[in-house]
Amino acid sequence: MLFSKTTKIMTIVTALCFCLLPGSASAEEAAIETSSAGEAVVVVNDEAVTKGQVDRELSGHQQKMMRSGQALTPELVAGLREQVIENLIDRTLLHQQSVKEGIVVSDEEVDEQFGEIQRQFPSEDAFNSALEQMNMTKELIREELRGGIAVHKFVNENFGKSAEISEKEAQTFYDSHPEAFVSPEQVRARHILIRADPEGGDEAGDEAVKALQEIRKEAEAGKDFGELAGEHSQCPSKEQGGDLGYFPRGKMAKPFEDAAFALEPGELSEVVQTQFGHHLIKLEDRKAEGTLPFEDVQEKLRVYLGREAIKEAVQSYVKQLRQDAVIQRPGDEE
């Protein structure tokens, strides 16, 4: 509900690939590219990272920050752009090493992950529309998926052992970082959302409120709230009877959060308005703040520590690759 279609593509590609790699345009090809998107922002061992690649990834970061409410000042965007360029340099170097080691990615592997992306969209037309908005093509996504899979394989083959974290190592981290395992107060809630027509003005908002007030009466009379959500809600959560699961403070829109945390289990809220529409909330359960037992977090903790170990090993490796690489930026002397 909160993601645009174009952001969704880049989010999914990044998640599936571990990292979104630039294409394989050579420096010579970049020099004759007429589109500004094909201009080389930096050339890494004769392989160009183009303006289009930087802009696409930068856009994904910007939209994520805007969703979190962070103001995008010119200074912040400029700094973020430089960070994106540096990340793409690192990814290009890793991809080049995967090629040197003869990492092979089959068409079947690319097809499988490409299919996962397509399945996130309700129709082929919706998928194509999102591609058009981003000035992307299916071929470009496949190319970036292929590069990402190659790097994923390369990292696993060369640094996978770093992820082997013992129970003792996990226990040591758990004992030395008690603050990391404090679970905040959480509530589990269901809701029914009705959106008012933005062109309908106050009258449309009043109609949404009245509709939810009538639904509230049905719930008070004993009708199952989950069934009512399935019948009336305009939120995707209607498929789960309006169930939003457990959430702490800071995860929902403030008016929604305040109303939910003010309820007792089984209690219904009055109609609550947020930027998404009007809501009727039912509190299902509440969990007090507490420390999570080691047994409950051990598995996830070992995965986390393994990923951090791989990340540290890869960063050290890329640092050495940079020292041996030829990295040219616009304006550098030949």
Secondary structure, DSSP 8 states (H G I E B T S, - for coil): --S-HHHHHHHHHHHHHSS------BHHHHHH--SGGGSEEEEETTEEEEHHHHHHHHHHHHHHHHHTT----HHHHHHHHHHHHHHHHHHHHHHHHHHHTT----HHHHHHHHHHHHTTSSSHHHHHHHHHHTT--HHHHHHHHHHHHHHHHHHHHHHGGGG---HHHHHHHHHH-GGGGEE--EEEEEEEEE---TTSHHHHHHHHHHHHHHHHHHHHTT--HHHHHHHH--SGGGGGTTEEEEEETTSS-HHHHHHHHTS-TT-B---EEETTEEEEEEEEEEE--EE--HHHHHHHHHHHHHHHHHHHHHHHHHHHHHHHS-EE-TT---
